[in-house]
Amino acid sequence: MDTSKDAILTWCREYIADLLGTTAEALDPKADFDKLGVDSALAVSLLMEVEDRYDIELPPEALFENPTLDAVADYLHQRTAQRVA
């Protein structure tokens, strides 16, 4: 599985877009979650999917510290890189 930041960001955008009923291209990866319409239920769904897909526990506070899709992708990329190192 490709764990580059770009690949993770693409997956995150597609996943959230599907939940929001829009296209990935319509989601600004640098916009805050609240601006995108990501509520707590969608955030929890993202957390669970990340754990299943990347086998990385994404604590809820990580979403508050990284409140954009771009920041989450960067966080996950760093975590996957640490696991390999």
C-alpha positions, 0 to 999 in steps of 0.5 A: 500500500502506498503510504506517501502523503499524496496517496494518504491525502487522496484516500482521505479526500475520497473517503470524506467526500463519499460520506459528505455526498460530494466529490474529492475535488470539491474538498479543499485539503487545507480547509478546517474540518468544520468548514468542510462539514465534518462533524464529530460522527464523520470524524469518528468514522474517519478514525475507525477507517484509518485504523482499519486501512493503515493499522495506525491508531489515530487518537481523537485529539490528533484531529483537533491538533490536525484539523485539515485533511492535509494535516491528517495526511501528513500526520499519518504519513509520518506515523507510517514512516516511523513504523517502517524505520 
